[in-house]
Amino acid sequence: MGVKVRDLIARKGADLQLESLTGEIGLDREMTTPEASSPGLVLAGFTKRFAQGRIHVLGQTEITYLASLDPAARKHSLETFFTFDIPCVVITKGQQAPAELIELGIAKGVAVVRTKLKTSEFYRRLKPFIDEAFAPTTTVHGSLADVFGVGLLFTGRSGIGKSECVLDLVERGHRLVADDLVQIMRRGNDVLIGRGHELARHYMEIRGVGLIDIQAMFGVRAVRQQKRIEVVVQLADWDASREYDRTGLDRETTDILDVAVPRVTIPLNPGKNLTVICEVVAMSHLLRYSGIDPAQRLNERLINYMAERRELQAYLEEDNE
């Protein structure tokens, strides 16, 4: 997976204040890693640890160094630089590009781009874009809602009632993120962000009714663009032969993009108030996040009570007076 220089300029050119100094040349080259760095010592001839496949940024230090060299030495330094696989070169602070840099960029088919931003600011604005562009992604069949600030991802077989449950939550004041198709992206090591497809975002299919526009029907407060996924709510048909967790001590998890996410399995049978249960799932998650675990507290209370009873019983058995 890669990101073309052309895409970077098209999507972030205004924010990063980018201008191509080599025209259309090199704009179809791809960045193959979500990193950007300065060429470092390669300009001085040390090439053993040069990082290829990433954007290379020439700040004031690098441009000043190149300007200090005589034309022959400067050309030799840049020729060594361009022997590596470089998607593009960015010059910061609006500095004047050395003529040799432009000539070699055109000859090698590498875009030379300039920005008016300072080097540190350029890195700061660039990082979110390349992190998202290279982030692992997947798509799941389900519905995603924001319930009390907790991202609940509803999964289960088709027709089990995921959309109807989320619709009821929206009617109770919670927010829809995506229905039917949830696009999930991993940020960093353990953060999963879910969103809907851009064409079907905030639309919901209700069997027997058809498609409804949640934002138009309930207002902008009833929707949000994306949400971190914190709990998976698995809706399942009631199975009398199956054992279900009744204490909350045996917690389940499910892996999404190599991230373990808490999972709650809710068996469905007539008369169950699913919406309230889902609100309780969200509130229980918030309680555990703040350090309060009701199931664990009750378990410890029972253990302590039984220990005290054993001590009292042992004392009474040994009391011969």
Secondary structure, DSSP 8 states (H G I E B T S, - for coil): --EEHHHHHHHHHHHHTEEESSTTTTTT-EE-SS-EE--GGGGGT--TT---SSEEEE-HHHHHHHHHS-HHHHHHHHHHHTTS--SEEEE-TT----HHHHHHHHHHT-EEEEESS-HHHHHHHHHHHHHHHTS-EEEEEEEEEEETTEEEEEE-STTSSHHHHHHHHHHTT-EEEEEEEEEEEEETTTEEEEEE-TTTTTEEEETTTEEEEHHHHH-GGGB-SEEE--EEEEEEE--TTS---SSS-S-EEEEETTEEEEEEEEEE-TT--HHHHHHHHHHHHHHHHTT--HHHHHHHHHHHHHHHHHHHHHHHHH---
